[in-house]
Amino acid sequence: PILQSFQNTGFEFSLMFTNGETIIVNLKSLIGDYVSENDLASAQVDSEWGCLEFCNSTVDIDPTTLYLHAVNHCDSGHHREARRLGRGLRRPSIRVVAQ
């Protein structure tokens, strides 16, 4: 699934995917080393790739990585229309562009 839209308060994100699933998850463990709390306001969805981007696209999260992280780290009460995947979280695919 590809990220369609999101809302966030700090690192707590409500992620809406193209398969109809909405997952509420704290992304600090995934992006905290790359994105400061002050930079969270720069978050946007790349409409072509479905990546969650920060800091004018210098940091982006692959849609599959984002989805698997969300499924594996959500509070079970915050995962609607969800199905558990039979595989664990793979190594995160987060791209950071050197400046």
N, C-alpha and C positions, 0 to 999 in steps of 0.2 A: 504493500500500500504506500501511497505517496501522501505527504502532508498537504492538506488542503488549506487549513487555516489554524489559527491558535489564538489564545488569550493567555496572558500571564500576569502574575503578581509576584515580583521577585523571581526566584528560580522555580516557582510552582507554575507549571504550564498545563493548560487544557488544550490537548492536541486533537484536531479533527482530521481524520484520514479519509482518503477517497473511497475506501471500502465501507464507509458508514460508521466506523468505530470512533468513539471519543474517549480519550484516556487522559486522566489527570495524574501528573507525575512531577516529582521534584527532579530537575535536571542538574542540580549542583554537582553531583558525583560524576556526571558525564562531561559537563562543560566548564565547571568551576576553575580548572587550571588554565583555561583559554579565554574566558569571558568574565570580566569583573561585574559586580552587581550594578555598577554605574553604566556599563555597556549593554545591559539587558534591554534597555529602551531602543537599541538599534536593531532588534530582532525583526526579521522579515522572512517571508516565504519566497524562494526563487520559483516563479511560476513555470519556468521551463523544466527544471530538474526536480522540484519538490523538496529541495534542501531547506533546512532552517538555517538562516544566515545571520551573522552578527558583524558589527564593526565594518560596514560597507563591503561586505563579502570577503573580508580577510579571514574569517572563521566560518566554516559551514559544516553541517552534519548531514551525512548521507541519509536519505530517507529510510533505507532498510535498517541502518544502525539506530536511527531515532526510534523507529517502530519497535524493534526488538528490545531496546532499552526500556521504552515505555511499558511494554507488555510485561517485562520481567521485573520492573521496579515500581509498578503502580500499586496503590492501596487498592485491594480487591473491591472495595466499595465504590471506587472511582473509575471503573472500566465498564463502559456500557457497550452492548452488542459485541462483546469480545469473545474470542476463542483463543485458548492457550496454544502456543506453538509447541511442537514436539522437540524443539531444539533449544539450546541455551543461547545466551548472549555471546555473539562472536566478538572478536577484537573490534573496538570502536573505530569507525572510519570518520575521523575528524580532520579536516584540512585547515591548516593555518598557513597563510601566505606571509612569507618573510617581508619585512618592510625595510 
